[in-house]
Amino acid sequence: MPHPDSKIWYNKDISKTINEKFVWAAPYDARFPQQRRQRKCFAYFVDYYRCKELMGEDYKPCKFFWNVYNDECPKFWLDKWDELREDGRFPAKFDR
């Protein structure tokens, strides 16, 4: 982020570029109105791997799901879910 006294601080193009690169937050999802995040984290985690499985590794819209679950979920949940997924014991199917 530029210093507040910098001349580029009020430049719209630079401000837009900075916001696109560094500022991102998961959007509101009406399916999960409560403050508990476990269901939302789980749903977006499954959606990401399902998207990769069905659409392929290089399908760019899958990145949205990755951004949401990385923004919302604690790291230790993701580590455990990745471990279960690699062992084949994860409780969701990614091929449907």
Secondary structure as UniProt FT lines:
FT   TURN            4..5
FT   HELIX           7..10
FT   HELIX           12..22
FT   TURN            30..31
FT   HELIX           38..55
FT   TURN            57..58
FT   TURN            60..61
FT   HELIX           62..72
FT   HELIX           75..87
//
